[in-house]
């Protein structure tokens, strides 16, 4: 069982990765499908 702090940190880290990847895709490719 994860402690709440570890779980929150993991979720936050994952969100950062997803957001950064999405931003890079938008900046790099402009409009994409």
Phi, psi and omega in degrees: 000130178284147169285155186299322182294318179295319182293317179298319180297318180296316180295317179297317180297318179296318179298319178299317180298313181297315181296315181297318180296318181294319179295316180297320179297316181296316181291321186283318188251352183069233178280125179217155181247000000 
